[in-house]
Structure formats: structure tokens, C-alpha cells
């Protein structure tokens, strides 16, 4: 619960350099303990856990404003590059961010 609150309020996932060790330091956990908690509670590894937050915010940004450029979205939410963002996005939605934007009727 503390981790979820921290992720939603401080949004550390926006830092594209975020690593398990950084987040553990910010939360006051050992890397081993934080990894164990994330795996047990979310059923995901650290990278998937972080990317879920990034994708959730990217979805909101894409739908929020039709003039939002996809390139600015993936950098704003913490992805390092387009390929990683598109792969994660397509894995979740079975479409590209632009297709998602167009089929969702973002204005």
C-alpha cells in the first residue's frame, strides 16, 4: 500500500533512469525486500511493475488531448525510447498508441 501511494503521488516512474535500487532507497527498503514485495503483491517483476504505471499515464495523456504527440508522451512518462514504449503498449492493447488514440475518440 505504501509503495502504491508513493508511486501514485510522487510518480518516480517518470524518471527514465529509475532502477530498483533507486526506488528502494527512496522508500527506505532494501532492494531484495522491495523486489520481493513487488513480485508477491503485483505478480510482476520490477520492470513490468514500473511500465504498468508508465502505460497508465501514457493512456491518460493520449486521450486527454488530441494534439498530444506520441513522442512527447513516451518521454514524459519515463520510457527511454519509442521501441520499448510501442512494444509495451502493443502488448497491453494489441494496437499502436496512435491507433488507440484514434479508436478511443480522443478530442
C-alpha positions in Angstrom: 0.0 0.0 0.0 2.8 2.4 0.9 4.5 1.6 -2.4 1.3 2.2 -4.4 0.7 5.5 -2.6 4.3 6.6 -3.3 4.1 5.6 -7.0 0.8 7.5 -7.5 1.8 10.6 -5.6 5.5 11.1 -6.4 5.4 9.4 -9.8 9.1 8.2 -9.7 8.4 6.1 -12.8 8.7 9.3 -14.9 12.4 9.1 -14.4 13.7 7.1 -17.3 16.8 6.2 -15.2 14.7 4.7 -12.4 16.2 1.4 -11.2 15.1 -0.9 -8.4 18.0 0.3 -6.2 16.8 4.0 -6.6 13.2 3.2 -5.7 14.3 1.1 -2.8 16.4 4.0 -1.5 13.5 6.4 -1.9 11.2 4.1 0.0 13.7 3.0 2.7 13.7 -0.7 1.7 16.5 -3.0 0.7 16.4 -3.9 -3.0 15.8 -7.5 -2.1 12.8 -6.7 0.1 11.3 -4.3 -2.4 11.7 -6.7 -5.3 10.1 -9.5 -3.2 7.1 -7.2 -2.3 6.6 -6.1 -5.9 6.7 -9.7 -7.2 4.4 -11.0 -4.5 1.8 -8.2 -4.5 1.7 -7.5 -8.2 2.8 -10.8 -9.7 5.2 -8.8 -11.9 8.9 -8.1 -12.0 10.2 -4.6 -11.3 10.3 -3.5 -15.0 6.7 -4.7 -15.7 5.5 -3.1 -12.5 7.1 0.3 -13.4 5.9 0.0 -17.1 2.3 -0.5 -15.9 2.4 2.9 -14.2 4.1 4.5 -17.3 1.4 3.0 -19.6 -1.4 4.0 -17.4 -0.2 7.6 -17.5 0.5 7.4 -21.2 -3.0 6.3 -21.9 -4.4 9.2 -20.0 -2.1 11.7 -21.8 -3.0 10.3 -25.2 -6.8 10.5 -24.5 -6.6 13.9 -22.7 -5.6 16.0 -25.7 -5.8 15.2 -29.4 -2.8 17.4 -30.2 -0.6 15.4 -27.8 2.3 14.0 -29.8 3.1 10.3 -29.1 6.8 11.1 -28.9 6.4 13.6 -26.1 4.1 11.1 -24.3 6.6 8.2 -24.0 9.4 10.5 -22.8 7.1 12.3 -20.3 6.1 9.0 -18.7 9.6 7.7 -18.4 10.2 5.4 -21.4 13.7 5.7 -22.9 12.8 5.1 -26.5 9.9 4.6 -28.9 10.6 0.9 -29.5 10.3 0.0 -25.8 7.2 2.1 -25.4 5.5 0.7 -28.5 6.3 -2.9 -27.5 4.8 -2.5 -24.1 1.8 -0.6 -25.4 1.1 -3.1 -28.1 1.5 -6.0 -25.6 -1.2 -4.4 -23.4 -3.6 -3.0 -26.0 -2.9 -5.0 -29.2 -2.6 -1.7 -31.1 -0.2 1.2 -31.5 -0.6 4.3 -29.4 -1.9 6.2 -32.4 -4.5 3.5 -33.2 -5.5 3.6 -29.6 -5.9 7.4 -29.7 -7.9 7.2 -33.0 -10.3 4.4 -31.9 -10.8 5.9 -28.4 -12.1 9.1 -29.9 -9.7 11.5 -28.1 -10.6 15.1 -28.7 
